[in-house]
């Protein structure tokens, strides 16, 4: 029953869960904002950035 009290792999498992969560958030952000950066959509990122630069 020594393996029940062994906590050696707990830190590694927590890091895996943490990095997995970050990766999931990054994928969701890419899927959400991906259309914004494509030129086929009605929104043009380059012209939007130029208009922001000129107004600032």
Secondary structure, 3 states (H helix, E strand, C coil): CHHHHCCCCHHHHHHHHHHHHHHHHHHHHHHHHCHHHCCCCCCCHHHHHHHHHHHC
